[in-house]
Amino acid sequence: MPQSLLLEVPTAATPMQPYYLALENDLVAGTFFFSMFALLGGAAFFFLERRNVPWRWHANMTLAGIICLIAGANYYYMQGMYLNTGMGPTRFRYVDWLFTVPLMCTQFYLLLRPAGAQPGSLWRLVLAGLWMIGFGYFGETSNAYWSILWGSVSTLGYLVIIYEIWFGPLARVADRSSNEDVVRAFTYLGYFVLIGWAIYPLGYMTIPFNVFEALNLNRNLVYNFGDVINKLGFGIVIYTMARRASRTIKRQKQHLRQELKTTLVQS
């Protein structure tokens, strides 16, 4: 099996193995590097494009940029730790998730707040996200023998998030909403949570004594791809629906101007 896919990380960068050689020859190190630039680039894009979407979407665009900025800055430090020590940056990674997962959950509330979403839904999502990250951290940093137990407890938080989005009060508010773009964004983000977030349990289950231990996959490789797909994916969904809403508003204004012009000519 290729060295870059093994659970044991390669030797740290040394004066005989500078960063650019590590990045060229180590797949995992390369994913840290490219993830950092992808997330920081996404943050800059979302902040700059905020002015090109309707005000209704400004908070969501700002939040998408903040999520990518936090993750991209964290990847700068995670890359340095991995290349300097050869160790997986577990604590840095969970600090990232401790901030970004609740913020990603907040996107659902912000989308539906004008339609009547209640603050209680926000608090349930945030607390479930913190529960999921907190117990997942215990599972990765404590005795590997207990990782399955901590992982199972962590999964309860994930299930609460799934319920709230797909079957709970937020789902009912989305069903009542007449804003097609908001409903589309809410649904697509829900699929990211249901499918995209499943990447992380797959990585977690490569811990010794877990289901996928025999695959000898490097968890950092799995997590790095998952972070880029999910964090950038959330932002791209928000941006796409916001631009769609902008075009809808533009067409409506053009239609009103045309009707007004026709009325004036007839009179």
N, C-alpha and C positions, 0 to 999 in steps of 0.2 A: 504494500500500500504506500502511496506517495507520502513523503515525510511531512508535507504541509497539512495533511489531513489527520495526522495522528493526534491522539489526545495529549500526549506529552509534547509541550511546545519546544521549538528549536532553541539552540543556544543563543544567548543575548548578543546584541551587537557589541563588538570590541574594536580597538584601533585597527585590527586586522580584518574586521568585517564591518565597515561603516554602514550608515543608514541606507545609502542608496543601493548597496549590494544586498542588504537584508530585504529591502522592498522589491528588488528585482527577482530574488530567488526564493522568497517565502510568501506563499499565497495568503496566509493569515495576516502577515504584516502589511501586505498590499491592500487587503480589505479595510484595515484600520485607516490607512492613508486615503483611499478613495472614498470611504464613508465620511471622513471628516470634510473633504472638499464638497461632496454631494450635499451634505446637510448644511454647511455654511453657505454654499451657493443657493440652496433652496431658501434659506432664511433671507438672504439679500433679495431674491426674486419676489418673495411674498411681501416683504416690506415695501419694495418699490412699486409693485403692482396694486397695492392697497388703494392708491388714488384713482385707479382705473375701474373700480367696481362701485356699485351703489352703496350708500352709507349703511344700509341694512346689513352689509357683509363686512364692514370695516373691522369690527371686533373679532370676527372669525379669522380674517386674514392676518390681523396682528397676532393673534394667538398661534396661528400656524407658523408664523415667522419666529416667534419666541421659542416654540417647541424645537424647531430645527436649530436655532441659535444655541440653545442650551446643550442639545445633543452634539452639535458640531464642535463646540468649545470643549466638551467633555472628551470627545474623541481625540482631540489634540493631546490631552494628558494621557489617555489610555494608550495611544500609539507610542508615546515616549516611554511609558512604563513597560510595555511589552518588548520594545526594542532594546531597552537598557537592561532589563532584568530577565527577560524570557518568561515572565510570569503572566498569567491571565489577570487582567485588571478587574477582578470581581467587585471590589468595594467601589471603585469609580463607576462601574457600570450600574450598580444598584442605586448610587447617588443620582445618576442620570435618570433612571426610571422613577425614582422617588418623586422627582419634579415633573417629568414629562408625562407619565401615565395619568396622574390626576388632571393635568392640563388637557390631554387628549380626551378624557372623559368629559371635561367641561365643554368641549365643542358641541356635544349633543344638546346640552342645556341651552347654550347660546343660540343654537339654530332654532329651537322651539320656544324660547322665552317670549317672543312677540305673540305666539299662538296660545300662550297660557300655561307653559311649563312651570311647575312649582319648584321653589328652592329645595324642597325635600328630596326631589329627584337628583339634584346636583350633589347634595350631601351624601346620598346613598352611593352614587357613582364614585365620588372621591374617596369615601371611606373604604369601599370595596376595593378600589385600586390600591390604596395604602396597605390594606390587609394582604392583598395578593403579593405585593412587592416585599413587604416585611417578612412574611413567612417563607417566601421564596429565597430570600437572603439567608435566613436561618438554615434552609436546606442545603444551600451551596457552600456555606462556610463552617457548618458543624460536622460532626462525624458522618461520613458518607453512608453509614449503615442506617441512619435515621432520615436520609434524604427523601425516601418515599413517603414517610409520614408527613414531613413538613411540606412536601410538594402537594400532597392530598389536601392538607389544610389550606394551603395557598390557593388551590383550585376553587375553593368555596367562594372566594372573592371574585374570581373570574366568572363563576356561574351567576352571581348576583348581578354583575354588569350585563351579562347576556340577557338575563331575565328583564332587567330594567329597560333595555334597549328594544328587545323584540316582543315582550309580552306585558311589560309593566306600564306605569302611568305615562312615561314618555312615548311609548308605542301608541297609546290611545290618543295622545295629543297629536301625534303625527298623522294618525288616521283621520282626525277632524280637520287638519290644516288644508287650506285651499291654495297654498303657495306650492306649486308643482316643483319649483327648483329646490326649495327647502326640503320637501319630502324626498326628492331624489338624493340630495346630499346626505340626509339622515340615513336613508336606506343603504347607500353605498358605504358610508362610514361603518354602519352596522355589519356589513359583510367583511370589512377589514378586521373588525374585532372578532368576528366569528371564524374567519379563515386565516387572515394574516397574522393575528396574534397567536394562532396555533403553532407558529414557528418556534416560539419561545419554550413551550413545554417539550417540544421535540429536542431542543438543545439541552434542556434541563435533564431529560431522561437519558442523556449520555453519561451522567455521573455514575461512578461505580455503584454496583448493586441495583442499577435501574435497567429498564427494558432495553434501551439501545446501547448499553455499555459495549456490547460485542462489536458495534460498528466502528469503534475507535475514532469517532469524529471529534474534531476540535470544537468545543462549544463556542469559542470566540468567532469561528467562521460562521456558525449558524446564527449567532446573535447579531453579528455585524450586518449580515444580509437582512435579517429581520428588522433591524432598526431603520435601515434606509428605506426598505419597502413600506413599512408602516408609517413612519413619521413623514416622509416625503409624500406618501400616498394620501395621507389625511389632508395635507396641504393642497395637493393637486386636485382632489375632489372638491374642496372648498373653492379653490380658484376657478375651476371649470364651471361650477354651478353659479358662481358669482358673475362670471362673464356672460353666461347664458341669461341670467336675470338682467344684466345690463343691456343686452341686445333686445330682450323683450320690452323693457322700458322704452328703448329708443324707437322700436316699431310702434308702440302705443302712442308716443308723442307725435311721430310722423302721421299716424292715422288721425289723431285729433286735429293736427294742423291742416290736413287735407280736408277733413269735414268742415272745419271753420272756413277754409278758403272757398269751399263749394257753397256754403251757406251765404257767405258775403256776395259771391257772384250772382246767386239766385235772387238775392234781395236787392 
